[in-house]
Amino acid sequence: MQPSTSRVNLTLDDYLVLLNVAVQAGDKKWQKEITRKLERIARFEAAKA
């Protein structure tokens, strides 16, 4: 049996909430990952403008 996969679309607010959770948890690796994603989102939005 194959595991089902689905794609989840997160909003900017979702990433900010996750970043806050990562900071509260003290998880530096997770913070860095979320920060990189936020930077990619910012560059994408700037390119659209």
PQR file with spaces between the fields and no chain letter, atoms N, CA, C, O and H, PARSE charges and radii, in Angstrom:
ATOM       1  N    MET     1       0.835   -1.174    0.000 -0.4000 1.5000
ATOM       2  CA   MET     1       0.000    0.000    0.000 -0.0000 2.0000
ATOM       3  C    MET     1       0.885    1.245    0.000  0.5500 1.7000
ATOM       4  O    MET     1       1.812    1.352    0.803 -0.5500 1.4000
ATOM       5  N    GLN     2       0.600    2.180   -0.897 -0.4000 1.5000
ATOM       6  CA   GLN     2       1.390    3.409   -1.027 -0.0000 2.0000
ATOM       7  C    GLN     2       0.870    4.464   -0.049  0.5500 1.7000
ATOM       8  O    GLN     2      -0.340    4.638    0.100 -0.5500 1.4000
ATOM       9  H    GLN     2      -0.152    2.093   -1.549  0.4000 1.0000
ATOM      10  N    PRO     3       1.788    5.164    0.614 -0.5600 1.5000
ATOM      11  CA   PRO     3       1.330    6.247    1.490  0.2800 2.0000
ATOM      12  C    PRO     3       0.781    7.394    0.647  0.5500 1.7000
ATOM      13  O    PRO     3       1.307    7.691   -0.425 -0.5500 1.4000
ATOM      14  N    SER     4      -0.272    8.032    1.133 -0.4000 1.5000
ATOM      15  CA   SER     4      -0.824    9.159    0.385 -0.0000 2.0000
ATOM      16  C    SER     4       0.009   10.400    0.675  0.5500 1.7000
ATOM      17  O    SER     4       0.506   10.591    1.785 -0.5500 1.4000
ATOM      18  H    SER     4      -0.700    7.791    2.004  0.4000 1.0000
ATOM      19  N    THR     5       0.147   11.216   -0.320 -0.4000 1.5000
ATOM      20  CA   THR     5       0.869   12.472   -0.155 -0.0000 2.0000
ATOM      21  C    THR     5      -0.037   13.603   -0.590  0.5500 1.7000
ATOM      22  O    THR     5      -0.855   13.447   -1.496 -0.5500 1.4000
ATOM      23  H    THR     5      -0.257   11.061   -1.222  0.4000 1.0000
ATOM      24  N    SER     6       0.111   14.716    0.046 -0.4000 1.5000
ATOM      25  CA   SER     6      -0.651   15.895   -0.341 -0.0000 2.0000
ATOM      26  C    SER     6       0.226   17.118   -0.159  0.5500 1.7000
ATOM      27  O    SER     6       1.185   17.110    0.613 -0.5500 1.4000
ATOM      28  H    SER     6       0.776   14.843    0.782  0.4000 1.0000
ATOM      29  N    ARG     7      -0.116   18.149   -0.872 -0.4000 1.5000
ATOM      30  CA   ARG     7       0.645   19.386   -0.817 -0.0000 2.0000
ATOM      31  C    ARG     7      -0.116   20.374    0.068  0.5500 1.7000
ATOM      32  O    ARG     7      -1.336   20.502   -0.031 -0.5500 1.4000
ATOM      33  H    ARG     7      -0.895   18.156   -1.499  0.4000 1.0000
ATOM      34  N    VAL     8       0.615   21.061    0.922 -0.4000 1.5000
ATOM      35  CA   VAL     8       0.017   22.045    1.809 -0.0000 2.0000
ATOM      36  C    VAL     8       0.573   23.409    1.444  0.5500 1.7000
ATOM      37  O    VAL     8       1.784   23.580    1.302 -0.5500 1.4000
ATOM      38  H    VAL     8       1.606   20.957    1.002  0.4000 1.0000
ATOM      39  N    ASN     9      -0.308   24.367    1.294 -0.4000 1.5000
ATOM      40  CA   ASN     9       0.114   25.735    1.020 -0.0000 2.0000
ATOM      41  C    ASN     9      -0.009   26.548    2.298  0.5500 1.7000
ATOM      42  O    ASN     9      -1.095   26.675    2.864 -0.5500 1.4000
ATOM      43  H    ASN     9      -1.292   24.228    1.409  0.4000 1.0000
ATOM      44  N    LEU    10       1.112   27.095    2.747 -0.4000 1.5000
ATOM      45  CA   LEU    10       1.119   27.910    3.954 -0.0000 2.0000
ATOM      46  C    LEU    10       1.181   29.383    3.567  0.5500 1.7000
ATOM      47  O    LEU    10       1.805   29.748    2.571 -0.5500 1.4000
ATOM      48  H    LEU    10       1.995   26.992    2.288  0.4000 1.0000
ATOM      49  N    THR    11       0.533   30.216    4.356 -0.4000 1.5000
ATOM      50  CA   THR    11       0.566   31.656    4.120 -0.0000 2.0000
ATOM      51  C    THR    11       1.736   32.272    4.880  0.5500 1.7000
ATOM      52  O    THR    11       2.377   31.614    5.699 -0.5500 1.4000
ATOM      53  H    THR    11       0.025   29.920    5.165  0.4000 1.0000
ATOM      54  N    LEU    12       1.995   33.511    4.604 -0.4000 1.5000
ATOM      55  CA   LEU    12       3.045   34.240    5.304 -0.0000 2.0000
ATOM      56  C    LEU    12       2.774   34.217    6.809  0.5500 1.7000
ATOM      57  O    LEU    12       3.689   34.013    7.607 -0.5500 1.4000
ATOM      58  H    LEU    12       1.474   34.046    3.939  0.4000 1.0000
ATOM      59  N    ASP    13       1.528   34.425    7.183 -0.4000 1.5000
ATOM      60  CA   ASP    13       1.174   34.390    8.608 -0.0000 2.0000
ATOM      61  C    ASP    13       1.474   33.034    9.228  0.5500 1.7000
ATOM      62  O    ASP    13       1.937   32.958   10.366 -0.5500 1.4000
ATOM      63  H    ASP    13       0.786   34.591    6.534  0.4000 1.0000
ATOM      64  N    ASP    14       1.211   31.962    8.486 -0.4000 1.5000
ATOM      65  CA   ASP    14       1.504   30.618    8.985 -0.0000 2.0000
ATOM      66  C    ASP    14       2.992   30.469    9.294  0.5500 1.7000
ATOM      67  O    ASP    14       3.369   29.926   10.332 -0.5500 1.4000
ATOM      68  H    ASP    14       0.834   32.024    7.562  0.4000 1.0000
ATOM      69  N    TYR    15       3.831   30.959    8.382 -0.4000 1.5000
ATOM      70  CA   TYR    15       5.278   30.865    8.594 -0.0000 2.0000
ATOM      71  C    TYR    15       5.722   31.703    9.788  0.5500 1.7000
ATOM      72  O    TYR    15       6.621   31.303   10.527 -0.5500 1.4000
ATOM      73  H    TYR    15       3.524   31.401    7.538  0.4000 1.0000
ATOM      74  N    LEU    16       5.098   32.858    9.980 -0.4000 1.5000
ATOM      75  CA   LEU    16       5.453   33.689   11.126 -0.0000 2.0000
ATOM      76  C    LEU    16       5.063   33.007   12.437  0.5500 1.7000
ATOM      77  O    LEU    16       5.798   33.089   13.421 -0.5500 1.4000
ATOM      78  H    LEU    16       4.368   33.183    9.380  0.4000 1.0000
ATOM      79  N    VAL    17       3.920   32.341   12.452 -0.4000 1.5000
ATOM      80  CA   VAL    17       3.505   31.594   13.640 -0.0000 2.0000
ATOM      81  C    VAL    17       4.496   30.459   13.902  0.5500 1.7000
ATOM      82  O    VAL    17       4.915   30.247   15.039 -0.5500 1.4000
ATOM      83  H    VAL    17       3.324   32.275   11.652  0.4000 1.0000
ATOM      84  N    LEU    18       4.867   29.733   12.848 -0.4000 1.5000
ATOM      85  CA   LEU    18       5.832   28.646   13.009 -0.0000 2.0000
ATOM      86  C    LEU    18       7.173   29.168   13.506  0.5500 1.7000
ATOM      87  O    LEU    18       7.816   28.536   14.344 -0.5500 1.4000
ATOM      88  H    LEU    18       4.526   29.905   11.924  0.4000 1.0000
ATOM      89  N    LEU    19       7.593   30.314   12.995 -0.4000 1.5000
ATOM      90  CA   LEU    19       8.853   30.907   13.449 -0.0000 2.0000
ATOM      91  C    LEU    19       8.773   31.237   14.937  0.5500 1.7000
ATOM      92  O    LEU    19       9.727   31.003   15.680 -0.5500 1.4000
ATOM      93  H    LEU    19       7.070   30.828   12.314  0.4000 1.0000
ATOM      94  N    ASN    20       7.652   31.772   15.366 -0.4000 1.5000
ATOM      95  CA   ASN    20       7.471   32.082   16.787 -0.0000 2.0000
ATOM      96  C    ASN    20       7.553   30.810   17.637  0.5500 1.7000
ATOM      97  O    ASN    20       8.168   30.815   18.703 -0.5500 1.4000
ATOM      98  H    ASN    20       6.877   31.961   14.763  0.4000 1.0000
ATOM      99  N    VAL    21       6.945   29.742   17.174 -0.4000 1.5000
ATOM     100  CA   VAL    21       6.999   28.467   17.898 -0.0000 2.0000
ATOM     101  C    VAL    21       8.446   27.963   17.957  0.5500 1.7000
ATOM     102  O    VAL    21       8.904   27.490   18.997 -0.5500 1.4000
ATOM     103  H    VAL    21       6.445   29.739   16.308  0.4000 1.0000
ATOM     104  N    ALA    22       9.155   28.070   16.838 -0.4000 1.5000
ATOM     105  CA   ALA    22      10.548   27.615   16.792 -0.0000 2.0000
ATOM     106  C    ALA    22      11.417   28.417   17.756  0.5500 1.7000
ATOM     107  O    ALA    22      12.292   27.861   18.420 -0.5500 1.4000
ATOM     108  H    ALA    22       8.783   28.454   15.993  0.4000 1.0000
ATOM     109  N    VAL    23      11.173   29.723   17.830 -0.4000 1.5000
ATOM     110  CA   VAL    23      11.935   30.574   18.754 -0.0000 2.0000
ATOM     111  C    VAL    23      11.636   30.170   20.191  0.5500 1.7000
ATOM     112  O    VAL    23      12.549   30.015   21.003 -0.5500 1.4000
ATOM     113  H    VAL    23      10.462   30.174   17.291  0.4000 1.0000
ATOM     114  N    GLN    24      10.347   29.999   20.503 -0.4000 1.5000
ATOM     115  CA   GLN    24       9.972   29.612   21.863 -0.0000 2.0000
ATOM     116  C    GLN    24      10.556   28.252   22.241  0.5500 1.7000
ATOM     117  O    GLN    24      10.910   28.020   23.397 -0.5500 1.4000
ATOM     118  H    GLN    24       9.606   30.125   19.843  0.4000 1.0000
ATOM     119  N    ALA    25      10.653   27.355   21.258 -0.4000 1.5000
ATOM     120  CA   ALA    25      11.202   26.020   21.518 -0.0000 2.0000
ATOM     121  C    ALA    25      12.729   26.031   21.552  0.5500 1.7000
ATOM     122  O    ALA    25      13.352   25.062   21.987 -0.5500 1.4000
ATOM     123  H    ALA    25      10.366   27.544   20.318  0.4000 1.0000
ATOM     124  N    GLY    26      13.327   27.129   21.092 -0.4000 1.5000
ATOM     125  CA   GLY    26      14.782   27.216   21.070 -0.0000 2.0000
ATOM     126  C    GLY    26      15.409   26.366   19.972  0.5500 1.7000
ATOM     127  O    GLY    26      16.577   25.989   20.070 -0.5500 1.4000
ATOM     128  H    GLY    26      12.821   27.916   20.739  0.4000 1.0000
ATOM     129  N    ASP    27      14.644   26.064   18.933 -0.4000 1.5000
ATOM     130  CA   ASP    27      15.122   25.205   17.844 -0.0000 2.0000
ATOM     131  C    ASP    27      15.756   26.067   16.748  0.5500 1.7000
ATOM     132  O    ASP    27      15.075   26.553   15.845 -0.5500 1.4000
ATOM     133  H    ASP    27      13.696   26.371   18.853  0.4000 1.0000
ATOM     134  N    LYS    28      17.061   26.241   16.851 -0.4000 1.5000
ATOM     135  CA   LYS    28      17.794   27.116   15.918 -0.0000 2.0000
ATOM     136  C    LYS    28      17.747   26.612   14.481  0.5500 1.7000
ATOM     137  O    LYS    28      17.632   27.408   13.549 -0.5500 1.4000
ATOM     138  H    LYS    28      17.614   25.847   17.584  0.4000 1.0000
ATOM     139  N    LYS    29      17.835   25.312   14.295 -0.4000 1.5000
ATOM     140  CA   LYS    29      17.804   24.748   12.943 -0.0000 2.0000
ATOM     141  C    LYS    29      16.455   25.035   12.280  0.5500 1.7000
ATOM     142  O    LYS    29      16.403   25.434   11.117 -0.5500 1.4000
ATOM     143  H    LYS    29      17.928   24.666   15.051  0.4000 1.0000
ATOM     144  N    TRP    30      15.382   24.835   13.015 -0.4000 1.5000
ATOM     145  CA   TRP    30      14.049   25.089   12.480 -0.0000 2.0000
ATOM     146  C    TRP    30      13.862   26.585   12.191  0.5500 1.7000
ATOM     147  O    TRP    30      13.276   26.960   11.175 -0.5500 1.4000
ATOM     148  H    TRP    30      15.425   24.511   13.960  0.4000 1.0000
ATOM     149  N    GLN    31      14.370   27.436   13.099 -0.4000 1.5000
ATOM     150  CA   GLN    31      14.287   28.886   12.890 -0.0000 2.0000
ATOM     151  C    GLN    31      14.964   29.279   11.583  0.5500 1.7000
ATOM     152  O    GLN    31      14.434   30.076   10.809 -0.5500 1.4000
ATOM     153  H    GLN    31      14.846   27.131   13.924  0.4000 1.0000
ATOM     154  N    LYS    32      16.134   28.712   11.352 -0.4000 1.5000
ATOM     155  CA   LYS    32      16.895   29.028   10.142 -0.0000 2.0000
ATOM     156  C    LYS    32      16.135   28.587    8.891  0.5500 1.7000
ATOM     157  O    LYS    32      16.081   29.314    7.898 -0.5500 1.4000
ATOM     158  H    LYS    32      16.564   28.065   11.981  0.4000 1.0000
ATOM     159  N    GLU    33      15.550   27.387    8.950 -0.4000 1.5000
ATOM     160  CA   GLU    33      14.785   26.865    7.817 -0.0000 2.0000
ATOM     161  C    GLU    33      13.590   27.770    7.498  0.5500 1.7000
ATOM     162  O    GLU    33      13.334   28.082    6.335 -0.5500 1.4000
ATOM     163  H    GLU    33      15.594   26.797    9.756  0.4000 1.0000
ATOM     164  N    ILE    34      12.868   28.185    8.532 -0.4000 1.5000
ATOM     165  CA   ILE    34      11.698   29.048    8.330 -0.0000 2.0000
ATOM     166  C    ILE    34      12.132   30.417    7.824  0.5500 1.7000
ATOM     167  O    ILE    34      11.487   30.985    6.942 -0.5500 1.4000
ATOM     168  H    ILE    34      13.076   27.931    9.476  0.4000 1.0000
ATOM     169  N    THR    35      13.216   30.948    8.373 -0.4000 1.5000
ATOM     170  CA   THR    35      13.719   32.252    7.937 -0.0000 2.0000
ATOM     171  C    THR    35      14.107   32.218    6.464  0.5500 1.7000
ATOM     172  O    THR    35      13.824   33.159    5.723 -0.5500 1.4000
ATOM     173  H    THR    35      13.740   30.487    9.089  0.4000 1.0000
ATOM     174  N    ARG    36      14.754   31.134    6.040 -0.4000 1.5000
ATOM     175  CA   ARG    36      15.105   31.004    4.616 -0.0000 2.0000
ATOM     176  C    ARG    36      13.852   30.999    3.740  0.5500 1.7000
ATOM     177  O    ARG    36      13.823   31.632    2.684 -0.5500 1.4000
ATOM     178  H    ARG    36      14.984   30.370    6.643  0.4000 1.0000
ATOM     179  N    LYS    37      12.825   30.288    4.180 -0.4000 1.5000
ATOM     180  CA   LYS    37      11.584   30.240    3.415 -0.0000 2.0000
ATOM     181  C    LYS    37      10.947   31.628    3.339  0.5500 1.7000
ATOM     182  O    LYS    37      10.457   32.030    2.284 -0.5500 1.4000
ATOM     183  H    LYS    37      12.849   29.774    5.038  0.4000 1.0000
ATOM     184  N    LEU    38      10.954   32.348    4.440 -0.4000 1.5000
ATOM     185  CA   LEU    38      10.404   33.704    4.445 -0.0000 2.0000
ATOM     186  C    LEU    38      11.189   34.627    3.511  0.5500 1.7000
ATOM     187  O    LEU    38      10.605   35.485    2.848 -0.5500 1.4000
ATOM     188  H    LEU    38      11.352   32.022    5.297  0.4000 1.0000
ATOM     189  N    GLU    39      12.504   34.450    3.460 -0.4000 1.5000
ATOM     190  CA   GLU    39      13.317   35.251    2.541 -0.0000 2.0000
ATOM     191  C    GLU    39      12.965   34.937    1.096  0.5500 1.7000
ATOM     192  O    GLU    39      12.900   35.839    0.262 -0.5500 1.4000
ATOM     193  H    GLU    39      12.978   33.753    3.998  0.4000 1.0000
ATOM     194  N    ARG    40      12.734   33.645    0.791 -0.4000 1.5000
ATOM     195  CA   ARG    40      12.331   33.261   -0.574 -0.0000 2.0000
ATOM     196  C    ARG    40      10.981   33.868   -0.926  0.5500 1.7000
ATOM     197  O    ARG    40      10.783   34.336   -2.047 -0.5500 1.4000
ATOM     198  H    ARG    40      12.787   32.912    1.469  0.4000 1.0000
ATOM     199  N    ILE    41      10.064   33.865    0.011 -0.4000 1.5000
ATOM     200  CA   ILE    41       8.747   34.458   -0.217 -0.0000 2.0000
ATOM     201  C    ILE    41       8.885   35.959   -0.493  0.5500 1.7000
ATOM     202  O    ILE    41       8.245   36.492   -1.400 -0.5500 1.4000
ATOM     203  H    ILE    41      10.225   33.485    0.922  0.4000 1.0000
ATOM     204  N    ALA    42       9.722   36.628    0.295 -0.4000 1.5000
ATOM     205  CA   ALA    42       9.935   38.061    0.123 -0.0000 2.0000
ATOM     206  C    ALA    42      10.524   38.373   -1.254  0.5500 1.7000
ATOM     207  O    ALA    42      10.098   39.319   -1.918 -0.5500 1.4000
ATOM     208  H    ALA    42      10.242   36.195    1.032  0.4000 1.0000
ATOM     209  N    ARG    43      11.509   37.569   -1.680 -0.4000 1.5000
ATOM     210  CA   ARG    43      12.108   37.796   -3.009 -0.0000 2.0000
ATOM     211  C    ARG    43      11.088   37.566   -4.114  0.5500 1.7000
ATOM     212  O    ARG    43      11.042   38.321   -5.086 -0.5500 1.4000
ATOM     213  H    ARG    43      11.854   36.801   -1.141  0.4000 1.0000
ATOM     214  N    PHE    44      10.271   36.530   -3.971 -0.4000 1.5000
ATOM     215  CA   PHE    44       9.239   36.221   -4.965 -0.0000 2.0000
ATOM     216  C    PHE    44       8.238   37.382   -5.057  0.5500 1.7000
ATOM     217  O    PHE    44       7.883   37.821   -6.151 -0.5500 1.4000
ATOM     218  H    PHE    44      10.309   35.917   -3.182  0.4000 1.0000
ATOM     219  N    GLU    45       7.797   37.865   -3.906 -0.4000 1.5000
ATOM     220  CA   GLU    45       6.827   38.963   -3.899 -0.0000 2.0000
ATOM     221  C    GLU    45       7.434   40.243   -4.480  0.5500 1.7000
ATOM     222  O    GLU    45       6.747   40.995   -5.171 -0.5500 1.4000
ATOM     223  H    GLU    45       8.086   37.508   -3.018  0.4000 1.0000
ATOM     224  N    ALA    46       8.709   40.492   -4.204 -0.4000 1.5000
ATOM     225  CA   ALA    46       9.378   41.686   -4.739 -0.0000 2.0000
ATOM     226  C    ALA    46       9.507   41.582   -6.256  0.5500 1.7000
ATOM     227  O    ALA    46       9.388   42.587   -6.956 -0.5500 1.4000
ATOM     228  H    ALA    46       9.267   39.881   -3.642  0.4000 1.0000
ATOM     229  N    ALA    47       9.747   40.389   -6.763 -0.4000 1.5000
ATOM     230  CA   ALA    47       9.886   40.197   -8.200 -0.0000 2.0000
ATOM     231  C    ALA    47       8.557   40.387   -8.914  0.5500 1.7000
ATOM     232  O    ALA    47       8.526   40.815  -10.068 -0.5500 1.4000
ATOM     233  H    ALA    47       9.844   39.573   -6.193  0.4000 1.0000
ATOM     234  N    LYS    48       7.457   40.070   -8.233 -0.4000 1.5000
ATOM     235  CA   LYS    48       6.120   40.233   -8.821 -0.0000 2.0000
ATOM     236  C    LYS    48       5.750   41.715   -8.937  0.5500 1.7000
ATOM     237  O    LYS    48       5.002   42.104   -9.834 -0.5500 1.4000
ATOM     238  H    LYS    48       7.483   39.723   -7.296  0.4000 1.0000
ATOM     239  N    ALA    49       6.276   42.536   -8.027 -0.4000 1.5000
ATOM     240  CA   ALA    49       5.895   43.962   -7.989 -0.0000 2.0000
ATOM     241  C    ALA    49       6.529   44.771   -9.084  0.5500 1.7000
ATOM     242  O    ALA    49       6.299   45.977   -9.173 -0.5500 1.4000
ATOM     243  H    ALA    49       6.883   42.220   -7.299  0.4000 1.0000
